[in-house]
Structures are given as C-alpha cells and as structure tokens.
Amino acid sequence: MNRLIQSVIDANYADQILTEKQLARILGGSDNSRYGLVKRAMQAGDLVKIKRGQYVLADQYRKHPIHPFRLAQALVAGSYVSMESALAFHGWIPEAVFATVSVTPGRKSADVDHSVFGKFAFRPLALNKVAFLEGVERQTISNQTMLVAKPLRALFDLVALKKYKWQGMGWIVNGMRVDPEYLLQTPRKEFHVLRRVYKHKAVLEFLNQLDQHVAALKAQKRTQKTKA
C-alpha cells in the first residue's frame, strides 16, 4: 500500500476530503517528497483528485463512497445542492437526475464533467445575500454533511433559473410531475420565508400565486372533510 494511503488511514482521515495542508501535516517531509507520494497514489488509482489541491481516497479505502452532494460543495465553496437534484433527493420528482445541480454564491455558471465522479452544474441566481441559505438545511448521509435545499426552495430556485411565469399548476404537476399532495403538506410559513430570498418580481409573483392556490386547495379539502 502506498505510504500516503496508509498514513491517511492511520490519521483517521480516510473518509475526509483531503487538502494539501492536511497532507502536509499528515505526511510531513518536503513538498517534493509529498508530490511524489501523491503522484504515485493517483497513478495507482488509490487517490482521486477532485480539483487542484483537493483529493479523496479511492472507495476501497473508505467506509462509505464519497457522496456527490459533498463533492459539489468541495468543487465550489459556499454552494448548496438544489433544483432537480434536491427535488429528486426529497422524492418530489420521479425522474433520475444525471448531474448534481447546485446554486453558487458567485456570479458565473460552471459545469464540471469529472472523469470519476460524473457531472456537476453550478448556477448563480438573483438572490438577496442575507437570505441566501433560507430554506436550505444540512443533511448528513453516511457521516458526510452537505447543504441541500428543502423541496419548496429547490422548486423556486428552478423557477428563478428558468424565469418561469405563473400559468397555473400545469408546469409543476405535468412538467415536473410533482404530486400536489407534497405542496399541501408544506407548511405555509415556508412560502413566507422564501419571499425574503428572491429579487425578481416574476419569481415573487409565482410564489404568491402558488401560495394562494395551495391555500385554496387546503381550504377545499377541509370543507370536504367537514361535509363528509
């Protein structure tokens, strides 16, 4: 086994995303000697580069495979997983998603096609900075912590990205295939929270219209139960 791999395992960092500073602390020695160890471990397939200065051990040395959502946050610091990726994660849409889509705090879109870990997409939105993480929560999967949008936030991030205008429930139910029952189960306060997030009037109008529509559906269900 490569000395680097054994040293990382002995230091209990096998499941961590490794930075050059961490490797320097674990391995010691000169920059050149560490570079040689890193190069040999990568050539052997024991160490996988995420991006410049960040690495993970290959799956056979980890307790759990690295989760793509965790990788997304390593690729772009401060980002959170959203849109179709978060909706699929929460079970709101039935389709498989073949790229991990995140919202980035930066101003530029980025697409990463990693040879080992697959595709990642990062998209900026017109958001109020102080409310950037409203409706976003920490998720822990296999001891890996990551930021993931709650379903309603993920849906409206997609509305904001695609610049959809409210035309009824057709796009949500037929286009995205979201079961209306999920919206009915969403606390109304989550709609109110998102009003602080978005800058564009069209997104806020979509939010208001959907909020009113869902409230009307809830009232209708209560009336039906009372009559029954």
Secondary structure, DSSP 8 states (H G I E B T S, - for coil): --HHHHHHHHTT-TTS-EEHHHHHHHH-S-HHHHHHHHHHHHHTTSEEEEETTEEEE-GGGSSS---HHHHHHHHSTT-EE-HHHHHHHTTS--S--SEEEEE-SSSS-EEEEETTTEEEEEE---B-GGGTTTTEEEEEETTEEEEEE-HHHHHHHHHHHHT-----SHIIIIIS---HHHHHTS-HHHHHHHTTTB--HHHHHHHHHHHHHHHHHHHHHHHHHHH-
